[in-house]
């Protein structure tokens, strides 16, 4: 009943194609006073890892924050790339094995371009992205690998270097580091940091005992070494 009192636009569930035609699930939230003749900036909420989906017709704790953003005139959207635990079959799930972050980030960028092509009210020159944990890692990958598409990103508790994450998770999907050196290198956003062009906010708790803080420290050192200090802001919590 309280939710019904809030100004809300529509939430549309749909599918968009990756570059090879693979359909990707997505949702799009439009502002309450939506005008299809206007062009709106869009913020993508992402996760993209094999452990969870974001495109679900279910209550999500981020919904009210995303709703507030739509009330401020933003479109908010989300896409599930290949490898996420959607009921899409064995090939879908196994497609990212040994290369977490590579195909998934390409799928995300493809999905954004497909949405912008389908809906002219999406301003493809004003695309932002944010995510937490695996979504933070994906945010880094998108900001570094597709810098001409994503202008602003917020990466919360990201895994910048896959060699530093919990073995029980990372090795489940990547294999052993010594057996998949190229895969760990290709999937780690830190190795593509030179691509950063837009504005990046990195948020990390120094007491994080899951996504260890040392990865963000190394990322900061890398960005400073690359002369990217003007484009990045850091927020640390103790």
MIDOSE-1310 file (N, C-alpha, C; in nm, 2 decimals, decimal comma, always signed):
residues 238
xxxx	+0,08/-0,12/+0,00/+0,00/+0,00/+0,00/+0,09/+0,13/+0,00; +0,20/+0,12/+0,08/+0,28/+0,24/+0,08/+0,35/+0,26/-0,06; +0,39/+0,15/-0,12/+0,46/+0,16/-0,25/+0,37/+0,22/-0,35; +0,24/+0,19/-0,34/+0,14/+0,24/-0,44/+0,13/+0,39/-0,44
xxxx	+0,18/+0,45/-0,33/+0,17/+0,60/-0,31/+0,28/+0,67/-0,38; +0,39/+0,59/-0,42/+0,50/+0,66/-0,48/+0,48/+0,67/-0,63; +0,55/+0,78/-0,68/+0,54/+0,80/-0,83/+0,63/+0,70/-0,90; +0,57/+0,62/-0,98/+0,65/+0,51/-1,05/+0,62/+0,51/-1,20
xxxx	+0,72/+0,48/-1,28/+0,70/+0,45/-1,42/+0,68/+0,31/-1,44; +0,70/+0,26/-1,56/+0,68/+0,12/-1,59/+0,82/+0,04/-1,58; +0,80/-0,09/-1,55/+0,92/-0,18/-1,56/+0,89/-0,28/-1,67; +0,97/-0,28/-1,77/+0,95/-0,37/-1,89/+1,05/-0,48/-1,89
xxxx	+1,01/-0,60/-1,90/+1,10/-0,72/-1,92/+1,10/-0,75/-2,07; +1,22/-0,78/-2,12/+1,24/-0,80/-2,26/+1,37/-0,88/-2,28; +1,40/-0,91/-2,41/+1,53/-0,97/-2,45/+1,59/-0,89/-2,56; +1,73/-0,88/-2,55/+1,81/-0,81/-2,65/+1,92/-0,90/-2,70
xxxx	+1,96/-0,89/-2,82/+2,06/-0,98/-2,87/+2,20/-0,94/-2,84; +2,29/-1,04/-2,81/+2,43/-1,02/-2,81/+2,48/-1,01/-2,96; +2,60/-0,99/-2,98/+2,65/-0,97/-3,12/+2,64/-1,10/-3,21; +2,63/-1,21/-3,14/+2,62/-1,34/-3,22/+2,47/-1,38/-3,22
xxxx	+2,38/-1,29/-3,18/+2,24/-1,32/-3,18/+2,18/-1,39/-3,06; +2,27/-1,42/-2,96/+2,22/-1,49/-2,84/+2,13/-1,39/-2,76; +2,00/-1,43/-2,73/+1,91/-1,34/-2,66/+1,95/-1,33/-2,51; +1,95/-1,20/-2,46/+1,99/-1,17/-2,32/+1,87/-1,11/-2,25
xxxx	+1,84/-1,16/-2,14/+1,72/-1,11/-2,06/+1,76/-0,97/-2,00; +1,66/-0,88/-2,00/+1,68/-0,75/-1,95/+1,55/-0,69/-1,89; +1,57/-0,59/-1,80/+1,45/-0,51/-1,77/+1,49/-0,36/-1,78; +1,39/-0,28/-1,80/+1,41/-0,13/-1,81/+1,30/-0,06/-1,73
xxxx	+1,35/+0,03/-1,64/+1,26/+0,11/-1,56/+1,26/+0,25/-1,62; +1,14/+0,30/-1,65/+1,13/+0,44/-1,70/+1,08/+0,54/-1,60; +1,11/+0,67/-1,61/+1,06/+0,77/-1,51/+0,91/+0,77/-1,51; +0,86/+0,82/-1,40/+0,71/+0,84/-1,38/+0,65/+0,92/-1,49
xxxx	+0,71/+1,03/-1,52/+0,65/+1,12/-1,63/+0,72/+1,10/-1,76; +0,72/+0,97/-1,80/+0,80/+0,93/-1,92/+0,75/+0,99/-2,05; +0,84/+1,04/-2,13/+0,81/+1,10/-2,26/+0,90/+1,04/-2,36; +0,84/+0,96/-2,45/+0,92/+0,88/-2,54/+0,99/+0,96/-2,65
xxxx	+0,96/+1,09/-2,66/+1,02/+1,18/-2,75/+1,15/+1,24/-2,70; +1,17/+1,22/-2,57/+1,30/+1,27/-2,50/+1,41/+1,17/-2,51; +1,53/+1,21/-2,48/+1,64/+1,11/-2,46/+1,69/+1,12/-2,32; +1,69/+1,00/-2,25/+1,72/+0,99/-2,11/+1,86/+0,93/-2,09
xxxx	+1,93/+0,98/-1,98/+2,05/+0,91/-1,94/+2,01/+0,78/-1,88; +2,09/+0,68/-1,88/+2,06/+0,54/-1,83/+2,17/+0,49/-1,74; +2,12/+0,43/-1,62/+2,21/+0,36/-1,53/+2,18/+0,22/-1,53; +2,29/+0,14/-1,55/+2,27/-0,01/-1,55/+2,32/-0,07/-1,42
xxxx	+2,24/-0,15/-1,36/+2,27/-0,22/-1,24/+2,31/-0,36/-1,28; +2,43/-0,41/-1,25/+2,48/-0,53/-1,30/+2,54/-0,62/-1,19; +2,54/-0,75/-1,22/+2,62/-0,85/-1,14/+2,70/-0,93/-1,24; +2,63/-1,02/-1,32/+2,70/-1,08/-1,43/+2,78/-1,20/-1,40
xxxx	+2,80/-1,24/-1,27/+2,88/-1,36/-1,23/+2,79/-1,48/-1,23; +2,85/-1,60/-1,23/+2,77/-1,72/-1,23/+2,69/-1,75/-1,10; +2,70/-1,67/-1,00/+2,64/-1,70/-0,87/+2,50/-1,64/-0,86; +2,46/-1,54/-0,95/+2,33/-1,48/-0,93/+2,28/-1,41/-1,05
xxxx	+2,15/-1,38/-1,06/+2,09/-1,30/-1,16/+2,05/-1,17/-1,11; +2,03/-1,07/-1,20/+1,97/-0,94/-1,16/+1,84/-0,92/-1,23; +1,82/-0,99/-1,34/+1,69/-0,98/-1,42/+1,59/-1,08/-1,37; +1,52/-1,05/-1,26/+1,42/-1,13/-1,20/+1,30/-1,05/-1,17
xxxx	+1,18/-1,11/-1,19/+1,06/-1,04/-1,15/+1,03/-1,06/-1,01; +1,11/-1,00/-0,92/+1,10/-1,02/-0,78/+1,14/-0,90/-0,71; +1,11/-0,89/-0,58/+1,15/-0,77/-0,50/+1,30/-0,77/-0,48; +1,36/-0,66/-0,50/+1,50/-0,64/-0,48/+1,53/-0,52/-0,39
xxxx	+1,63/-0,54/-0,30/+1,65/-0,43/-0,20/+1,70/-0,30/-0,26; +1,75/-0,31/-0,39/+1,79/-0,18/-0,46/+1,67/-0,11/-0,52; +1,56/-0,17/-0,52/+1,45/-0,12/-0,60/+1,41/+0,02/-0,57; +1,40/+0,05/-0,44/+1,36/+0,19/-0,40/+1,46/+0,29/-0,44
xxxx	+1,59/+0,26/-0,43/+1,70/+0,35/-0,48/+1,69/+0,37/-0,63; +1,67/+0,27/-0,70/+1,65/+0,28/-0,85/+1,52/+0,36/-0,88; +1,42/+0,34/-0,80/+1,30/+0,41/-0,82/+1,32/+0,56/-0,80; +1,39/+0,60/-0,70/+1,43/+0,74/-0,67/+1,50/+0,80/-0,79
xxxx	+1,59/+0,72/-0,85/+1,67/+0,77/-0,97/+1,58/+0,79/-1,09; +1,48/+0,71/-1,11/+1,38/+0,73/-1,22/+1,30/+0,86/-1,19; +1,27/+0,88/-1,06/+1,20/+1,00/-1,03/+1,28/+1,13/-1,05; +1,42/+1,11/-1,06/+1,50/+1,22/-1,09/+1,53/+1,24/-1,24
xxxx	+1,47/+1,15/-1,32/+1,48/+1,16/-1,47/+1,57/+1,07/-1,53; +1,61/+0,96/-1,46/+1,70/+0,86/-1,52/+1,62/+0,74/-1,56; +1,67/+0,67/-1,66/+1,62/+0,53/-1,69/+1,72/+0,44/-1,61; +1,67/+0,33/-1,55/+1,75/+0,23/-1,48/+1,72/+0,10/-1,55
xxxx	+1,83/+0,02/-1,58/+1,81/-0,10/-1,65/+1,91/-0,21/-1,60; +1,89/-0,33/-1,64/+1,97/-0,44/-1,60/+1,97/-0,55/-1,71; +2,08/-0,62/-1,73/+2,09/-0,72/-1,83/+2,16/-0,84/-1,76; +2,12/-0,96/-1,79/+2,18/-1,09/-1,75/+2,26/-1,14/-1,87
xxxx	+2,39/-1,15/-1,85/+2,48/-1,20/-1,96/+2,49/-1,35/-1,95; +2,55/-1,41/-2,04/+2,57/-1,56/-2,04/+2,66/-1,60/-1,92; +2,62/-1,72/-1,87/+2,69/-1,77/-1,75/+2,61/-1,75/-1,62; +2,52/-1,65/-1,62/+2,44/-1,63/-1,50/+2,34/-1,75/-1,48
xxxx	+2,30/-1,78/-1,36/+2,22/-1,90/-1,33/+2,07/-1,89/-1,38; +2,05/-1,84/-1,50/+1,92/-1,84/-1,56/+1,89/-1,98/-1,61; +1,76/-2,01/-1,62/+1,73/-2,15/-1,67/+1,74/-2,15/-1,83; +1,86/-2,14/-1,87/+1,89/-2,13/-2,01/+1,97/-2,24/-2,07
xxxx	+2,00/-2,34/-1,98/+2,07/-2,46/-2,03/+2,21/-2,47/-2,00; +2,27/-2,59/-2,03/+2,41/-2,62/-2,00/+2,51/-2,53/-2,07; +2,49/-2,51/-2,20/+2,58/-2,44/-2,28/+2,59/-2,29/-2,23; +2,47/-2,24/-2,19/+2,47/-2,10/-2,14/+2,56/-2,09/-2,02
xxxx	+2,54/-2,19/-1,93/+2,62/-2,18/-1,80/+2,77/-2,20/-1,82; +2,80/-2,30/-1,91/+2,94/-2,33/-1,92/+3,02/-2,24/-2,02; +2,95/-2,15/-2,09/+3,02/-2,07/-2,19/+3,12/-1,97/-2,13; +3,11/-1,95/-2,00/+3,21/-1,85/-1,94/+3,32/-1,92/-1,86
xxxx	+3,31/-2,06/-1,85/+3,41/-2,13/-1,77/+3,55/-2,10/-1,82; +3,64/-2,07/-1,72/+3,78/-2,04/-1,74/+3,81/-1,90/-1,80; +3,70/-1,82/-1,81/+3,72/-1,69/-1,87/+3,62/-1,59/-1,81; +3,60/-1,59/-1,68/+3,51/-1,50/-1,61/+3,55/-1,36/-1,64
xxxx	+3,45/-1,28/-1,69/+3,47/-1,14/-1,71/+3,50/-1,10/-1,86; +3,52/-1,20/-1,94/+3,55/-1,17/-2,08/+3,42/-1,17/-2,17; +3,36/-1,29/-2,18/+3,24/-1,30/-2,26/+3,13/-1,22/-2,19; +3,13/-1,23/-2,06/+3,02/-1,16/-1,98/+3,02/-1,01/-2,01
xxxx	+3,14/-0,95/-2,00/+3,14/-0,80/-2,02/+3,11/-0,77/-2,17; +3,15/-0,85/-2,26/+3,11/-0,83/-2,40/+2,96/-0,84/-2,42; +2,90/-0,93/-2,35/+2,75/-0,95/-2,36/+2,68/-0,82/-2,30; +2,73/-0,77/-2,19/+2,68/-0,65/-2,13/+2,68/-0,53/-2,23
xxxx	+2,80/-0,51/-2,29/+2,81/-0,40/-2,38/+2,72/-0,42/-2,50; +2,72/-0,54/-2,55/+2,63/-0,57/-2,67/+2,48/-0,54/-2,63; +2,44/-0,58/-2,51/+2,31/-0,55/-2,47/+2,27/-0,40/-2,46; +2,37/-0,32/-2,41/+2,34/-0,18/-2,40/+2,32/-0,12/-2,54
xxxx	+2,41/-0,16/-2,64/+2,40/-0,11/-2,77/+2,26/-0,15/-2,84; +2,22/-0,28/-2,81/+2,10/-0,33/-2,86/+1,98/-0,25/-2,81; +1,98/-0,22/-2,68/+1,87/-0,14/-2,61/+1,87/+0,00/-2,67; +1,98/+0,06/-2,69/+1,99/+0,20/-2,74/+1,94/+0,20/-2,89
xxxx	+1,96/+0,09/-2,96/+1,92/+0,09/-3,10/+1,76/+0,06/-3,10; +1,71/-0,01/-3,01/+1,57/-0,05/-3,01/+1,49/+0,07/-2,95; +1,54/+0,14/-2,85/+1,47/+0,25/-2,79/+1,54/+0,38/-2,81; +1,49/+0,46/-2,90/+1,56/+0,59/-2,93/+1,56/+0,69/-2,81
xxxx	+1,48/+0,66/-2,71/+1,48/+0,75/-2,60/+1,60/+0,73/-2,50; +1,67/+0,62/-2,52/+1,79/+0,60/-2,44/+1,91/+0,67/-2,50; +1,97/+0,76/-2,43/+2,08/+0,84/-2,47/+2,21/+0,76/-2,45; +2,26/+0,71/-2,56/+2,38/+0,62/-2,56/+2,51/+0,70/-2,53
xxxx	+2,50/+0,83/-2,52/+2,62/+0,91/-2,48/+2,62/+0,94/-2,33; +2,52/+0,89/-2,26/+2,51/+0,91/-2,12/+2,47/+0,78/-2,05; +2,57/+0,69/-2,05/+2,55/+0,56/-1,99/+2,63/+0,54/-1,87; +2,57/+0,50/-1,76/+2,64/+0,47/-1,64/+2,62/+0,33/-1,59
xxxx	+2,70/+0,28/-1,50/+2,69/+0,14/-1,46/+2,74/+0,13/-1,32; +2,67/+0,04/-1,24/+2,72/+0,02/-1,10/+2,69/-0,13/-1,06; +2,77/-0,18/-0,97/+2,75/-0,31/-0,92/+2,83/-0,33/-0,80; +2,80/-0,44/-0,72/+2,86/-0,47/-0,60/+2,92/-0,61/-0,61
xxxx	+3,04/-0,63/-0,55/+3,11/-0,75/-0,55/+3,14/-0,80/-0,70; +3,08/-0,91/-0,74/+3,10/-0,94/-0,88/+3,05/-0,83/-0,98; +2,95/-0,76/-0,93/+2,90/-0,65/-1,01/+3,00/-0,53/-1,01; +3,08/-0,52/-0,90/+3,18/-0,42/-0,90/+3,29/-0,46/-1,00
xxxx	+3,33/-0,59/-1,00/+3,43/-0,64/-1,10/+3,38/-0,61/-1,24; +3,25/-0,64/-1,27/+3,20/-0,62/-1,40/+3,20/-0,47/-1,43; +3,17/-0,38/-1,34/+3,18/-0,24/-1,36/+3,32/-0,20/-1,41; +3,42/-0,25/-1,34/+3,56/-0,22/-1,38/+3,58/-0,27/-1,52
xxxx	+3,54/-0,39/-1,55/+3,56/-0,45/-1,68/+3,50/-0,36/-1,79; +3,38/-0,32/-1,76/+3,31/-0,24/-1,86/+3,37/-0,10/-1,88; +3,41/-0,04/-1,77/+3,47/+0,09/-1,78/+3,60/+0,09/-1,85; +3,67/-0,02/-1,83/+3,81/-0,04/-1,89/+3,80/-0,09/-2,03
xxxx	+3,71/-0,19/-2,06/+3,71/-0,25/-2,19/+3,61/-0,18/-2,29; +3,52/-0,11/-2,24/+3,42/-0,04/-2,33/+3,41/+0,11/-2,29; +3,53/+0,18/-2,29/+3,53/+0,31/-2,23/+3,45/+0,42/-2,32; +3,43/+0,39/-2,44/+3,35/+0,48/-2,53/+3,20/+0,47/-2,51
xxxx	+3,16/+0,36/-2,44/+3,02/+0,34/-2,41/+2,98/+0,38/-2,27; +3,06/+0,34/-2,17/+3,02/+0,37/-2,03/+3,10/+0,49/-1,99; +3,03/+0,59/-1,95/+3,09/+0,72/-1,91/+3,11/+0,73/-1,76; +3,03/+0,67/-1,68/+3,04/+0,68/-1,53/+3,02/+0,54/-1,48
xxxx	+3,10/+0,50/-1,37/+3,08/+0,37/-1,31/+3,11/+0,38/-1,16; +3,03/+0,30/-1,09/+3,05/+0,29/-0,94/+3,08/+0,14/-0,91; +3,20/+0,11/-0,88/+3,24/-0,03/-0,84/+3,25/-0,05/-0,69; +3,16/-0,13/-0,64/+3,16/-0,15/-0,49/+3,22/-0,29/-0,46
xxxx	+3,32/-0,29/-0,38/+3,39/-0,41/-0,34/+3,43/-0,50/-0,46; +3,50/-0,45/-0,56/+3,53/-0,53/-0,68/+3,64/-0,63/-0,66; +3,64/-0,73/-0,74/+3,76/-0,82/-0,75/+3,84/-0,78/-0,87; +3,94/-0,69/-0,85/+4,01/-0,64/-0,96/+4,11/-0,74/-1,02
xxxx	+4,16/-0,83/-0,94/+4,25/-0,93/-0,98/+4,20/-1,07/-0,93; +4,16/-1,15/-1,02/+4,10/-1,28/-0,99/+4,19/-1,37/-0,91; +4,32/-1,35/-0,91/+4,41/-1,44/-0,84/+4,40/-1,41/-0,69; +4,33/-1,30/-0,65/+4,33/-1,27/-0,51/+4,20/-1,31/-0,44
xxxx	+4,11/-1,37/-0,51/+3,98/-1,40/-0,46/+3,97/-1,54/-0,40; +3,86/-1,57/-0,32/+3,85/-1,70/-0,25/+3,85/-1,81/-0,35; +3,94/-1,91/-0,32/+3,95/-2,02/-0,41/+3,83/-2,10/-0,43; +3,74/-2,11/-0,32/+3,62/-2,20/-0,34/+3,53/-2,14/-0,44
xxxx	+3,53/-2,01/-0,47/+3,45/-1,95/-0,57/+3,53/-1,94/-0,70; +3,64/-1,87/-0,70/+3,71/-1,84/-0,82/+3,76/-1,97/-0,90; +3,81/-2,06/-0,83/+3,86/-2,18/-0,89/+3,74/-2,27/-0,94; +3,63/-2,26/-0,88/+3,51/-2,33/-0,93/+3,48/-2,30/-1,07
xxxx	+3,50/-2,17/-1,11/+3,46/-2,12/-1,24/+3,58/-2,10/-1,33; +3,70/-2,09/-1,27/+3,82/-2,06/-1,35/+3,93/-2,17/-1,36; +3,91/-2,27/-1,27/+4,02/-2,37/-1,26/+4,13/-2,32/-1,18; +4,24/-2,39/-1,17/+4,35/-2,35/-1,09/+4,43/-2,24/-1,16
xxxx	+4,48/-2,14/-1,08/+4,56/-2,03/-1,14/+4,68/-2,08/-1,23; +4,75/-2,18/-1,17/+4,87/-2,23/-1,25/+4,83/-2,31/-1,37; +4,70/-2,35/-1,38/+4,66/-2,43/-1,50/+4,59/-2,34/-1,60; +4,56/-2,21/-1,56/+4,48/-2,12/-1,65/+4,54/-1,98/-1,63
xxxx	+4,67/-1,97/-1,66/+4,73/-1,84/-1,64/+4,67/-1,73/-1,73; +4,65/-1,77/-1,86/+4,60/-1,68/-1,96/+4,45/-1,64/-1,92; +4,37/-1,73/-1,87/+4,24/-1,70/-1,84/+4,23/-1,60/-1,72; +4,31/-1,62/-1,62/+4,31/-1,53/-1,51/+4,35/-1,39/-1,55
xxxx	+4,45/-1,39/-1,64/+4,49/-1,26/-1,68/+4,39/-1,19/-1,77; +4,32/-1,26/-1,86/+4,22/-1,20/-1,95/+4,10/-1,16/-1,87; +4,07/-1,23/-1,76/+3,95/-1,20/-1,69/+3,96/-1,09/-1,59; +4,08/-1,05/-1,55/+4,11/-0,96/-1,44/+4,11/-0,82/-1,49
xxxx	+4,02/-0,73/-1,44/+4,00/-0,60/-1,49/+4,13/-0,51/-1,47; +4,21/-0,54/-1,37/+4,33/-0,46/-1,35/+4,42/-0,46/-1,47; +4,42/-0,57/-1,55/+4,50/-0,58/-1,66/+4,46/-0,49/-1,78; +4,34/-0,43/-1,77/+4,28/-0,35/-1,87/+4,26/-0,20/-1,83
xxxx	+4,32/-0,17/-1,71/+4,30/-0,04/-1,65/+4,34/+0,08/-1,74; +4,43/+0,06/-1,83/+4,47/+0,17/-1,92/+4,35/+0,22/-2,01; +4,25/+0,14/-2,02/+4,13/+0,18/-2,10/+4,04/+0,28/-2,04; +4,06/+0,31/-1,91/+3,97/+0,40/-1,84/+3,97/+0,54/-1,90
xxxx	+3,85/+0,59/-1,94/+3,83/+0,73/-1,99/+3,73/+0,81/-1,91; +3,63/+0,74/-1,86/+3,52/+0,81/-1,79/+3,55/+0,83/-1,64; +3,45/+0,86/-1,56/+3,46/+0,88/-1,42/+3,42/+0,76/-1,34; +3,52/+0,71/-1,26/+3,50/+0,59/-1,19/+3,51/+0,61/-1,04
xxxx	+3,40/+0,57/-0,96/+3,40/+0,57/-0,82/+3,42/+0,43/-0,77; +3,52/+0,40/-0,69/+3,55/+0,27/-0,63/+3,52/+0,28/-0,48; +3,44/+0,19/-0,43/+3,40/+0,19/-0,29/+3,44/+0,06/-0,23; +3,51/+0,06/-0,12/+3,56/-0,07/-0,06/+3,58/-0,05/+0,09
xxxx	+3,54/-0,15/+0,16/+3,56/-0,16/+0,31/+3,70/-0,22/+0,34; +3,78/-0,15/+0,42/+3,91/-0,21/+0,44/+3,91/-0,33/+0,53; +3,79/-0,36/+0,60/+3,78/-0,48/+0,68/+3,70/-0,59/+0,60; +3,69/-0,58/+0,47/+3,61/-0,68/+0,40/+3,69/-0,81/+0,40
xxxx	+3,63/-0,91/+0,46/+3,69/-1,04/+0,47/+3,65/-1,14/+0,36; +3,58/-1,09/+0,26/+3,54/-1,17/+0,15/+3,61/-1,13/+0,02; +3,58/-1,01/-0,02/+3,65/-0,95/-0,14/+3,76/-0,86/-0,07; +3,88/-0,92/-0,06/+3,98/-0,86/+0,02/+4,03/-0,72/-0,04
xxxx	+4,05/-0,63/+0,05/+4,09/-0,49/+0,02/+4,22/-0,48/-0,06; +4,31/-0,58/-0,05/+4,44/-0,57/-0,12/+4,42/-0,55/-0,27; +4,31/-0,61/-0,32/+4,28/-0,60/-0,47/+4,26/-0,46/-0,51; +4,18/-0,39/-0,43/+4,16/-0,25/-0,46/+4,28/-0,16/-0,44
xxxx	+4,36/-0,19/-0,34/+4,49/-0,12/-0,33/+4,58/-0,14/-0,45; +4,58/-0,26/-0,50/+4,66/-0,28/-0,62/+4,60/-0,21/-0,74; +4,47/-0,21/-0,75/+4,41/-0,14/-0,86/+4,44/+0,01/-0,85; +4,43/+0,07/-0,73/+4,46/+0,21/-0,72/+4,61/+0,24/-0,76
xxxx	+4,70/+0,16/-0,72/+4,84/+0,17/-0,76/+4,85/+0,17/-0,91; +4,78/+0,08/-0,97/+4,79/+0,06/-1,12/+4,73/+0,19/-1,19; +4,62/+0,24/-1,14/+4,56/+0,35/-1,20/+4,65/+0,48/-1,18; +4,71/+0,49/-1,07/+4,80/+0,60/-1,04/+4,92/+0,59/-1,14
xxxx	+4,97/+0,47/-1,15/+5,09/+0,45/-1,24/+5,05/+0,49/-1,38; +4,93/+0,47/-1,42/+4,88/+0,49/-1,56/+4,84/+0,64/-1,58; +4,85/+0,72/-1,47/+4,81/+0,86/-1,48/+4,66/+0,88/-1,49; +4,58/+0,79/-1,43/+4,44/+0,80/-1,43/+4,38/+0,87/-1,31
xxxx	+4,45/+0,94/-1,24/+4,41/+1,00/-1,11/+4,29/+1,10/-1,13; +4,28/+1,17/-1,24/+4,18/+1,26/-1,26/+4,04/+1,20/-1,28; +4,04/+1,08/-1,32/+3,91/+1,01/-1,35/+3,85/+0,92/-1,24; +3,93/+0,91/-1,13/+3,89/+0,81/-1,03/+3,87/+0,88/-0,89
xxxx	+3,77/+0,83/-0,82/+3,74/+0,87/-0,68/+3,73/+0,75/-0,60; +3,78/+0,76/-0,48/+3,79/+0,64/-0,39/+3,70/+0,67/-0,26; +3,63/+0,57/-0,21/+3,56/+0,58/-0,08/+3,60/+0,46/+0,00; +3,66/+0,47/+0,11/+3,70/+0,36/+0,19/+3,62/+0,36/+0,32
xx	+3,59/+0,24/+0,37/+3,52/+0,23/+0,50/+3,60/+0,14/+0,59; +3,60/+0,17/+0,72/+3,68/+0,10/+0,82/+3,59/+0,02/+0,92
